[in-house]
């Protein structure tokens, strides 16, 4: 089975993070780094982004 890769706009849409937030979090090792697809193209493995989303804490809407 072939691994699907997501380009930055798709990652931004999936996570709700901006471009600058993604790169800041990558620098702090808080978000997965992309893989190189070609000389000038990178993308994130979809499962790495999904795993990151699954690891995030869930907000409790009943607080207060």
N, CA, C and O atoms as CSV, one atom per row, in Angstrom:
chain,resi,resn,atom,element,x,y,z
A,1,UNK,N,N,0.838,-1.180,0.000
A,1,UNK,CA,C,0.000,0.000,0.000
A,1,UNK,C,C,0.887,1.248,0.000
A,1,UNK,O,O,1.846,1.326,0.767
A,2,UNK,N,N,0.578,2.201,-0.837
A,2,UNK,CA,C,1.362,3.418,-0.969
A,2,UNK,C,C,0.951,4.427,0.102
A,2,UNK,O,O,-0.234,4.638,0.359
A,3,UNK,N,N,1.950,5.036,0.711
A,3,UNK,CA,C,1.718,6.061,1.722
A,3,UNK,C,C,1.295,7.360,1.039
A,3,UNK,O,O,1.938,7.796,0.085
A,4,UNK,N,N,0.233,7.969,1.515
A,4,UNK,CA,C,-0.237,9.243,0.973
A,4,UNK,C,C,0.523,10.373,1.651
A,4,UNK,O,O,0.794,10.319,2.851
A,5,UNK,N,N,0.862,11.392,0.880
A,5,UNK,CA,C,1.566,12.560,1.410
A,5,UNK,C,C,0.710,13.804,1.201
A,5,UNK,O,O,0.001,13.935,0.203
A,6,UNK,N,N,0.798,14.713,2.171
A,6,UNK,CA,C,0.004,15.941,2.149
A,6,UNK,C,C,0.912,17.141,1.940
A,6,UNK,O,O,1.963,17.251,2.571
A,7,UNK,N,N,0.508,18.032,1.060
A,7,UNK,CA,C,1.246,19.282,0.869
A,7,UNK,C,C,0.824,20.269,1.952
A,7,UNK,O,O,-0.180,20.057,2.633
A,8,UNK,N,N,1.584,21.341,2.111
A,8,UNK,CA,C,1.377,22.280,3.215
A,8,UNK,C,C,-0.050,22.817,3.324
A,8,UNK,O,O,-0.589,22.830,4.430
A,9,UNK,N,N,-0.692,23.262,2.241
A,9,UNK,CA,C,-2.062,23.768,2.403
A,9,UNK,C,C,-3.020,22.719,2.989
A,9,UNK,O,O,-3.920,23.058,3.757
A,10,UNK,N,N,-2.824,21.455,2.627
A,10,UNK,CA,C,-3.665,20.389,3.177
A,10,UNK,C,C,-3.383,20.179,4.662
A,10,UNK,O,O,-4.303,19.946,5.446
A,11,UNK,N,N,-2.109,20.262,5.045
A,11,UNK,CA,C,-1.744,20.122,6.454
A,11,UNK,C,C,-2.327,21.283,7.258
A,11,UNK,O,O,-2.849,21.079,8.354
A,12,UNK,N,N,-2.239,22.491,6.721
A,12,UNK,CA,C,-2.821,23.652,7.398
A,12,UNK,C,C,-4.315,23.462,7.596
A,12,UNK,O,O,-4.848,23.756,8.666
A,13,UNK,N,N,-4.986,22.975,6.571
A,13,UNK,CA,C,-6.436,22.764,6.653
A,13,UNK,C,C,-6.777,21.685,7.684
A,13,UNK,O,O,-7.701,21.856,8.479
A,14,UNK,N,N,-6.035,20.581,7.671
A,14,UNK,CA,C,-6.291,19.476,8.600
A,14,UNK,C,C,-6.058,19.870,10.052
A,14,UNK,O,O,-6.817,19.470,10.935
A,15,UNK,N,N,-5.015,20.648,10.301
A,15,UNK,CA,C,-4.612,20.959,11.675
A,15,UNK,C,C,-5.200,22.269,12.192
A,15,UNK,O,O,-5.319,22.461,13.402
A,16,UNK,N,N,-5.566,23.165,11.283
A,16,UNK,CA,C,-6.021,24.484,11.704
A,16,UNK,C,C,-4.869,25.410,12.051
A,16,UNK,O,O,-5.086,26.498,12.583
A,17,UNK,N,N,-3.637,24.986,11.754
A,17,UNK,CA,C,-2.455,25.797,12.051
A,17,UNK,C,C,-2.051,26.617,10.835
A,17,UNK,O,O,-2.282,26.214,9.694
A,18,UNK,N,N,-1.453,27.758,11.089
A,18,UNK,CA,C,-0.939,28.588,10.003
A,18,UNK,C,C,0.433,28.087,9.579
A,18,UNK,O,O,1.044,27.260,10.257
A,19,UNK,N,N,0.904,28.594,8.464
A,19,UNK,CA,C,2.225,28.225,7.954
A,19,UNK,C,C,3.301,28.532,8.987
A,19,UNK,O,O,4.156,27.691,9.263
A,20,UNK,N,N,3.263,29.726,9.555
A,20,UNK,CA,C,4.296,30.109,10.516
A,20,UNK,C,C,4.227,29.257,11.782
A,20,UNK,O,O,5.260,28.938,12.370
A,21,UNK,N,N,3.028,28.889,12.201
A,21,UNK,CA,C,2.895,28.027,13.378
A,21,UNK,C,C,3.456,26.636,13.108
A,21,UNK,O,O,4.125,26.055,13.963
A,22,UNK,N,N,3.185,26.101,11.918
A,22,UNK,CA,C,3.721,24.788,11.560
A,22,UNK,C,C,5.243,24.790,11.640
A,22,UNK,O,O,5.839,23.913,12.265
A,23,UNK,N,N,5.867,25.778,11.004
A,23,UNK,CA,C,7.327,25.808,10.966
A,23,UNK,C,C,7.923,26.104,12.335
A,23,UNK,O,O,8.989,25.580,12.659
A,24,UNK,N,N,7.274,26.921,13.140
A,24,UNK,CA,C,7.758,27.178,14.500
A,24,UNK,C,C,7.682,25.907,15.342
A,24,UNK,O,O,8.598,25.613,16.111
A,25,UNK,N,N,6.594,25.156,15.198
A,25,UNK,CA,C,6.440,23.915,15.952
A,25,UNK,C,C,7.426,22.849,15.477
A,25,UNK,O,O,7.917,22.059,16.283
A,26,UNK,N,N,7.722,22.820,14.173
A,26,UNK,CA,C,8.713,21.875,13.671
A,26,UNK,C,C,10.093,22.194,14.252
A,26,UNK,O,O,10.848,21.287,14.601
A,27,UNK,N,N,10.411,23.460,14.353
A,27,UNK,CA,C,11.709,23.856,14.883
A,27,UNK,C,C,11.844,23.440,16.350
A,27,UNK,O,O,12.939,23.107,16.803
A,28,UNK,N,N,10.733,23.460,17.089
A,28,UNK,CA,C,10.733,23.040,18.502
A,28,UNK,C,C,10.519,21.535,18.645
A,28,UNK,O,O,10.413,21.023,19.760
A,29,UNK,N,N,10.456,20.826,17.518
A,29,UNK,CA,C,10.209,19.375,17.485
A,29,UNK,C,C,8.852,19.006,18.087
A,29,UNK,O,O,8.701,17.956,18.711
A,30,UNK,N,N,7.869,19.888,17.889
A,30,UNK,CA,C,6.516,19.643,18.377
A,30,UNK,C,C,5.572,19.234,17.252
A,30,UNK,O,O,4.394,18.973,17.493
A,31,UNK,N,N,6.082,19.178,16.035
A,31,UNK,CA,C,5.281,18.788,14.880
A,31,UNK,C,C,6.193,18.018,13.932
A,31,UNK,O,O,7.368,18.359,13.800
A,32,UNK,N,N,5.666,16.974,13.263
A,32,UNK,CA,C,6.511,16.177,12.363
A,32,UNK,C,C,7.083,17.002,11.216
A,32,UNK,O,O,6.444,17.932,10.724
A,33,UNK,N,N,8.268,16.657,10.810
A,33,UNK,CA,C,8.913,17.316,9.674
A,33,UNK,C,C,8.452,16.667,8.376
A,33,UNK,O,O,8.121,15.481,8.354
A,34,UNK,N,N,8.430,17.437,7.302
A,34,UNK,CA,C,8.041,16.861,6.014
A,34,UNK,C,C,9.169,16.025,5.424
A,34,UNK,O,O,10.316,16.096,5.867
A,35,UNK,N,N,8.825,15.246,4.433
A,35,UNK,CA,C,9.821,14.474,3.687
A,35,UNK,C,C,9.987,15.115,2.320
A,35,UNK,O,O,9.056,15.726,1.796
A,36,UNK,N,N,11.158,14.975,1.753
A,36,UNK,CA,C,11.449,15.558,0.443
A,36,UNK,C,C,10.883,14.665,-0.648
A,36,UNK,O,O,11.162,13.467,-0.687
A,37,UNK,N,N,10.091,15.250,-1.533
A,37,UNK,CA,C,9.512,14.524,-2.666
A,37,UNK,C,C,10.335,14.713,-3.928
A,37,UNK,O,O,10.356,13.850,-4.805
A,38,UNK,N,N,11.001,15.827,-4.008
A,38,UNK,CA,C,11.807,16.158,-5.175
A,38,UNK,C,C,12.793,17.235,-4.789
A,38,UNK,O,O,12.996,17.516,-3.608
A,39,UNK,N,N,13.399,17.832,-5.789
A,39,UNK,CA,C,14.407,18.847,-5.519
A,39,UNK,C,C,13.831,20.045,-4.764
A,39,UNK,O,O,14.492,20.608,-3.891
A,40,UNK,N,N,12.610,20.430,-5.097
A,40,UNK,CA,C,12.011,21.616,-4.472
A,40,UNK,C,C,10.643,21.350,-3.857
A,40,UNK,O,O,9.896,22.294,-3.600
A,41,UNK,N,N,10.301,20.103,-3.620
A,41,UNK,CA,C,8.971,19.774,-3.106
A,41,UNK,C,C,9.072,18.919,-1.852
A,41,UNK,O,O,9.838,17.957,-1.798
A,42,UNK,N,N,8.281,19.288,-0.841
A,42,UNK,CA,C,8.186,18.496,0.380
A,42,UNK,C,C,6.713,18.238,0.688
A,42,UNK,O,O,5.830,18.949,0.208
A,43,UNK,N,N,6.469,17.216,1.490
A,43,UNK,CA,C,5.111,16.894,1.920
A,43,UNK,C,C,5.205,16.087,3.207
A,43,UNK,O,O,6.250,15.519,3.526
A,44,UNK,N,N,4.111,16.047,3.933
A,44,UNK,CA,C,4.049,15.317,5.187
A,44,UNK,C,C,3.346,13.987,4.965
A,44,UNK,O,O,2.312,13.943,4.300
A,45,UNK,N,N,3.890,12.899,5.512
A,45,UNK,CA,C,3.161,11.635,5.448
A,45,UNK,C,C,1.822,11.795,6.190
A,45,UNK,O,O,1.788,12.272,7.325
A,46,UNK,N,N,0.746,11.400,5.550
A,46,UNK,CA,C,-0.576,11.594,6.138
A,46,UNK,C,C,-0.681,10.934,7.512
A,46,UNK,O,O,-1.290,11.498,8.421
A,47,UNK,N,N,-0.097,9.754,7.674
A,47,UNK,CA,C,-0.214,9.076,8.968
A,47,UNK,C,C,0.527,9.827,10.067
A,47,UNK,O,O,0.116,9.760,11.225
A,48,UNK,N,N,1.612,10.545,9.742
A,48,UNK,CA,C,2.332,11.334,10.742
A,48,UNK,C,C,1.469,12.496,11.232
A,48,UNK,O,O,1.463,12.812,12.422
A,49,UNK,N,N,0.749,13.124,10.320
A,49,UNK,CA,C,-0.141,14.231,10.696
A,49,UNK,C,C,-1.323,13.694,11.506
A,49,UNK,O,O,-1.713,14.303,12.503
A,50,UNK,N,N,-1.886,12.581,11.096
A,50,UNK,CA,C,-3.009,11.988,11.834
A,50,UNK,C,C,-2.574,11.544,13.225
A,50,UNK,O,O,-3.320,11.720,14.188
A,51,UNK,N,N,-1.379,10.971,13.347
A,51,UNK,CA,C,-0.864,10.574,14.659
A,51,UNK,C,C,-0.670,11.791,15.551
A,51,UNK,O,O,-0.984,11.746,16.741
A,52,UNK,N,N,-0.152,12.883,14.982
A,52,UNK,CA,C,0.037,14.108,15.750
A,52,UNK,C,C,-1.322,14.626,16.242
A,52,UNK,O,O,-1.455,15.008,17.404
A,53,UNK,N,N,-2.320,14.640,15.367
A,53,UNK,CA,C,-3.653,15.100,15.757
A,53,UNK,C,C,-4.234,14.219,16.869
A,53,UNK,O,O,-4.848,14.730,17.805
A,54,UNK,N,N,-4.045,12.911,16.770
A,54,UNK,CA,C,-4.571,11.985,17.772
A,54,UNK,C,C,-3.890,12.165,19.123
A,54,UNK,O,O,-4.481,11.864,20.160
A,55,UNK,N,N,-2.652,12.653,19.118
A,55,UNK,CA,C,-1.912,12.829,20.362
A,55,UNK,C,C,-2.258,14.129,21.080
A,55,UNK,O,O,-1.860,14.323,22.228
A,56,UNK,N,N,-2.985,15.010,20.428
A,56,UNK,CA,C,-3.321,16.304,21.026
A,56,UNK,C,C,-4.377,16.140,22.105
A,56,UNK,O,O,-5.269,15.303,21.970
A,57,UNK,N,N,-4.294,16.922,23.174
A,57,UNK,CA,C,-5.331,16.829,24.215
A,57,UNK,C,C,-6.677,17.295,23.684
A,57,UNK,O,O,-6.744,18.179,22.829
A,58,UNK,N,N,-7.721,16.713,24.180
A,58,UNK,CA,C,-9.079,17.066,23.781
A,58,UNK,C,C,-9.621,18.065,24.783
A,58,UNK,O,O,-9.557,17.834,25.990
A,59,UNK,N,N,-10.154,19.171,24.294
A,59,UNK,CA,C,-10.722,20.194,25.151
A,59,UNK,C,C,-12.019,19.691,25.771
A,59,UNK,O,O,-12.823,19.039,25.104
A,60,UNK,N,N,-12.213,19.988,27.018
A,60,UNK,CA,C,-13.440,19.609,27.700
A,60,UNK,C,C,-14.425,20.762,27.593
A,60,UNK,O,O,-14.194,21.832,28.157
A,61,UNK,N,N,-15.514,20.553,26.878
A,61,UNK,CA,C,-16.483,21.636,26.655
A,61,UNK,C,C,-17.376,21.862,27.863
A,61,UNK,O,O,-18.185,22.790,27.856
A,62,UNK,N,N,-17.253,21.040,28.904
A,62,UNK,CA,C,-18.105,21.197,30.089
A,62,UNK,C,C,-17.406,21.929,31.224
A,62,UNK,O,O,-17.891,21.928,32.355
A,63,UNK,N,N,-16.262,22.558,30.928
A,63,UNK,CA,C,-15.553,23.316,31.952
A,63,UNK,C,C,-16.325,24.592,32.256
A,63,UNK,O,O,-16.801,25.273,31.348
A,64,UNK,N,N,-16.443,24.905,33.534
A,64,UNK,CA,C,-17.076,26.160,33.898
A,64,UNK,C,C,-18.356,25.980,34.471
A,64,UNK,O,O,-19.014,26.956,34.831
